[in-house]
Amino acid sequence: MQKTVHIIGAGISGLSAAVRLANANYKVHVHEATQQAGGRCRSYFDAATNLTIDNGNHLLLSGNRHALAYARSIGTEAGLVGPKLAQFPFVDLSTGQRWLLDLGDSRLPLWVLDESRRVPDTGLADYLGLMPLIWSGKDRLVKDAIRCDGTLYRRLVQPLLLAALNLDPPEGSAGLAGAVVRETLLAGGQACRPLIARDGLSAVLVEPAIKLLQDKGASVRFSHELREFATSKGRVTELNFGDDSIAIAPGDAVVVAVPPRSAASLLPGLKTPTKFRAIVNAHFRFDPPRDAPPILGVVGGLVEWLFAFPQRLSVTISNGDRLVDMPREELAQAIWRDVCKAGSVAGEQPPWQIVRERRATFEATPEQNALRPGAATGLKNLFLAGDWTDTGLPATIEGSVRSGDRAADHVLAMSQV
């Protein structure tokens, strides 16, 4: 008899769990409280720029195994595009210096042995100084594990960890930072090739998943918010959506893939992260120069990463709490000045849009990391997913998919008991 699973939340973690279980021949029902899927990883048409833009400039790497397997399972791996080699151009706005970090295509970090491929003015000893970070425990701060100064830190480690942790790296969890370094710089260029959803996040990671689920007979309901559970004998027996309720049969399962605040209200007593950090993204309708790299690292300015898409230039600024209340026009002007310098472009400020995600990620400190729950709960047939759960990674797309896969694995294990 076909078993049923109810997925609460249609963000990337919920969709990845749903796809995995639908492919395992489960009857899948997805319930999303809002009117669209994708959560914090989606696209929408923006009237200000007259373009379809993403709510965030999410970068994947070729070593993000779970995210790429998810894209492969919904038939969209080819929609993640990037350079053939793990090469990252950088510019320092304070000095005007430009360089290319070339990680090559090895499975080992052999690039650190080649002066021409390293960060300029760095030596092998600088990279060896990162080793304490790699195996740091969860309770340790980054600043207690490595020196947070010097050329290598400023030109590579700080930008990498700022983007990954979404806070000032010295205050971040060394355990999470170490996981990032292990899966990127230490894994060699083969794991570090940058990949971007050129046609938009929804077109590559969201809409094809919805279509696959529906083709397999799954239901996907929007504006269908779960209000509470009924439980009996240590398991969920009913889902209450306000206007309707659904009985949960023995052997069926529920995966809750909602933001931490919503999860805590549904499951009183659940420990979740309580502090969050903002990310600011800016989009400008502007044809990038023909030789513009798809992604440019920016040091010494307000802008941190500059992305070149067809008909637009987009910017990401992490740890953006200081900018969430800045007047929009003033912020757009400041960002455009940096874009002109970094991207070697000139001209009047084009049509633009600022997207400020106030609660973009949980605060990646040791204290908040310790509040992340695992996939299993005190209820036998209820499991958690989300980048805020204990994935071993900061809040990333890879972490989201990994959490969905983990929750799905728990559901599959139920049927074997």
N, C-alpha and C positions, 0 to 999 in steps of 0.2 A: 504493500500500500504506500502511495506517495506521501511523504511527510511534508509539513507546511512550516515555513518560517516567516515571521513578520519582522520587517526591517523598519525601525523608526528613525527616519532621517535620510534624505537623499543627497547628502554631501558625498565627497569622494570616498570616505570610509564606509558609509552605508552602501554606496553603489558597488564598491569592490566586494563587500561581503555578499551582496545580492547576486552579483554576476557569478562569483565562485559557487554559490549554493544552487543557483539556477542551472549551472553547468553540471552540477552533481545530481540533477534530476529532482530537486526540491521544488515544491510549489511555493513561489515567492510572492509576498505582498509587501510593497513599499508604501510607507505612509509619511508624507512630507508636510510639515506645518505651514510652509510658505507656498507661494504660487510658482516656484521654479526649483529645479534641481541644481546641484553643484555647490551649495553652501558658499564658502569663501573662495571658491575656485570655479568661476563662471564668467561668461561673456554677456554683454548686453549692448543694444544700440544706443549710442550717445548722441543726442541732438546737438550739443555744443560743437562737437567736432565732425558730425555727420558720418561717424565711423562706428563699426562694431569694435568695442574695446573690452579688455579683461578687467575685472575688479582688482586684480593684482598681477604683477609681472612675475609669474612663477617660473623658475628655472629648474629643469631636471638635468641630471647627469647620466651618462651611459652606464654608470655603476649602480643606478637606482633599480635594483633587480625586481622589487615588488611592483613598482610603478610601471616599468616597462612590460612586465608580464601581464599586468592589468590591461595596458594599451593593446598588447598582442591579443589578449582574450576577447577584446571587443573589436578587433580588426583595424586599429588606428595607429599602430606603431610607426607607420610611414609618415604620419602627420606630425611626428616629433622630429624636427629638422635641426641641423647644426653643422658646423665645420667637420671635415673628415678627421682632423686631428685635435687633440686637447690643447688648443692654443688660446691664450687669453691676453688680448691687448690691454694695456693700462696707460693711463695718463695721470700725472701729478699736476693739478691745477696751480699749486703754489710755486712750482718751478718751471712748468711747461715740459718737463721731461716725459718721454714716451718710451715704453718698452713692451716686449712680448714675452710672456711666460709660456714656455713650450714644454709641456709635460709628455710629449711624444705619444707612443702607442704601446708601451710596454706594460706588463702586469706588475712591474716593480718600479719604485721611484728612482730610476736610474738618472733622471733628469737633474737631480741635485749634484751629480758628479760633473756636469758640463756647465762651465761658467757662462757660456753663450745662451743657455736655456734657462738659467736661474734669474731671480730678481737681481737687477744690477746692484753692484756694490755689496753683495752678500757672499759669504763663504760657506763651505761645508759645515764648519763648526756652528754656524747660526742655525742650520737645519737640525743638527744633532741636539741643539738646545731645546727642541720641541718634544724630544722623546718622553720626558716626564708626564707630558699631557696625555700621551697615547693610552697609558694604563691607569690613569687617575681614577680614584674612587668617586662615588656620587656626592660625598659630603664636601669635597674640596672645591675651592674657587680657582678659576683660571689663573688669577694673579699669584696664587700660592704655588702653582705648578710650573709656570714659565715666566720669564721676564716679559713684561708688557711694554717694551720700548725698543728702540733700535730700528734699523732700516728694514729688516725682514718683517718685523712686527707691523710697522706702519704701512708697508707696501703690499703685504700679502696676508699675514695672519689676522690682522685687525679687520680688513675688509671681508675675509672669508668667514670669520667667527661672528662678526656683526650681522652679516646676512643670514647665517644659520641660526644663531641664538636670538636675534632681534633684541639685543640689549648690549650695553657697553661690555665688551668681552671680559675685562678683569673681574667684573662682578658676577659673571656667569658660572654655570656648573662646569667644572673641569671634566667630569664624567661625560656629559653630553658633548662638550667640545672635543674630547678625545675620540668619541664615536665618529664625529664628523671627519676628523683628520684621518682616522683609520680607513674610512670608506671613500676618501677622496685622495688627498696628497700621498698617503702611504700606499694606496692601491695602484699607483702608476697611472699613466695617461689613458690606458684602456678603460678605466673607470671614471674618467673626468671629462669626457667629451661633452660640451654643453649642448642641451637639446631644448628647443623652444616650440611651443604649439603655435606655429606660424599663422594658422587660420583661426586661432582663438581657442581658449580652454574648453568652452562648451562644445565646439565642433569636434574636438579631439578626445576629450576625456569624459564628457557628460552625455550629450545627445546620443552617441552610438551605444552607450551602455543602456540607456532607457529603451532604445529600439531593440537591442538584443533581448532585454528582459521581456518586453512585450511580445516579441516574436516567439519566445519560449513559453508564453502563456501567463507570464507574471502580470500582476496588477500594480499600477503606480498611481497613487491618489495624492493630489495636491490639496492644499488648504485643509488638511486632515490632521489636526494636532492631537496627539495623545495627552489626555488629562491625568489619568491615573491607572494603576493596575489593581486588579483583585488577585489575591494570593491565597493559597491553601496548601498546607503540608510542604512548605518550602519550594513551591513553584508558582509561576504565574498561571492564573486560570482564566483571566479575562482582561481585555484591553478596553478602556473606556475613553471614547473620543468626544464625549459631550452629547452630541445628537444621536450617536449610535455606539454600540459596543460589540466586541467580537470575542467569542469564547475560544480559549486555547485548549486544544485537545491534548490528551496525554501523548508524549512523544514529540509534540511540536515545540518550536523554540521562538524566542524573541531576541533580536539584536537591537540595542539602543545605541544609535549613532547620532547623537545630538550634542550641542555645546554643553560644557560642564555645568553651567548654571541650571540649564533645563534638566540635565541628568540628575543633579542633586535634588531638585524639587520632586522628581518622579521617584527617587530612591532616597528617602530620608536617612541620614546617617552616612551616606556615601561621601568619602573624602575625595575632593577634586581640587585642582588649582584654583586659587582665589584672586590672583593678581595677573594682569595682562599688559601687553605692550602694543603700541600702535605701529602701523606701517603706512607711509604716505606714498602714493603713486601719482605720477603726472603723465598726461598724454597730450601730445601736440600733433595737430594735422600738418604734416610737413614731409615732403619727399626726401628721404635720406640720401646723402651723396652715394654715388654708385659704388664706391669703394668702402662704404661704412661697414664695420664689422657687425655681426648680429648682436654681440654683447661687448661692451667696453667697461672695464673697471675704472672708477674715478676716485682718485685720492686727493685729499687737500681741499675739498669743496663741500658744498651742501649735498650735491648729487653723489650717489655711490655707484650706481650701475645704470648705464645708458643702453637701451635696447632699440635696434633698428628694425621696424616692420614696414611692409608696404604701406606707403602713404602716411606713416606716423613715426615719431620718435617718442619713446616712453622711458620713464625714469622711476627708479625705486629708491626710497629712503627708509632705512630700518630704524628701529628705536625712535619712532617719530612722535612720541608724546609731546615733545617741545614744540611741535608744529601744528598740532590738531586745532588750536584756537587762533592761529595766525590768519589774518585776513587773506581770503583766497587770491585776490588779485596781486597782493604783495608777494605771496608765496610763489605764484606762477611766474612773476617777473624774475624773482631771485633764481628759480630753477632754470628758466629759459636762458639767463645769463651764463649759468654753468654749462648748459647744453651747447651753447654757441662756442664756448671755449673748448670743451671736451670733444665735441663732434666736428670742430672746424667748419661750422656753418655760420651764416650771417643772415640778417634780415629782421624785419619787424616780427614781433611775437605773433605766431599764427593762432588759429582757433585752438583752444586748450580745454582740458578737464582735469580737475584735481579729485582724487579718490582717497579719502582718509578712513582707514579701517581702524577704529579706536581699540577694539579688542581682537587684534589680528592673531596674536599668539599668546599662549600662557608665558609668564615670566620665567625664563630658563635659568633660574637660580637653584642652588641645592635645596633650599627650603620649599620652593614650589614644585620642584621635580619629585620631592619625597611625597607629595600629595597625590601623585598620579596613580590611579587604580589600575589593576590588571584587567584582563578581559572577563574573567570569571567573577561572579557575584555570589551573594548568599542565597540566591535563588537558583535552583538546579537548571532551569531552562532559560535563564536570562543572562545575556552576555553584552559587554560594552565594546564600542569601537569609537575611534576619534583620535586625532593627532595629540590630544591632551591626555590620553591614556598612556600607560607605561610601555612605550615602544622601544625605549633605549635611545631614541633620537629626539632632537628638538621638534618643534611643530613644523613639519614639512609635508609635501605631497607624498614623498616616500613613506614617511611615518603614518600618514593617513591610510594609505593602501595597506601597509603592513598591519595596522590595527584591524582593518576590515578582514584581511586574510586570517588573522589570528582568531577573531571572533567566529569566522566561518569554520575554522578548524575545530573549535570547541563544539559547535553545532554538529559537525560531522562525527565527532567523537561520541556525542550523545547516542547516536544510532547504533554504535558498536557495543554499548554497555548492555 
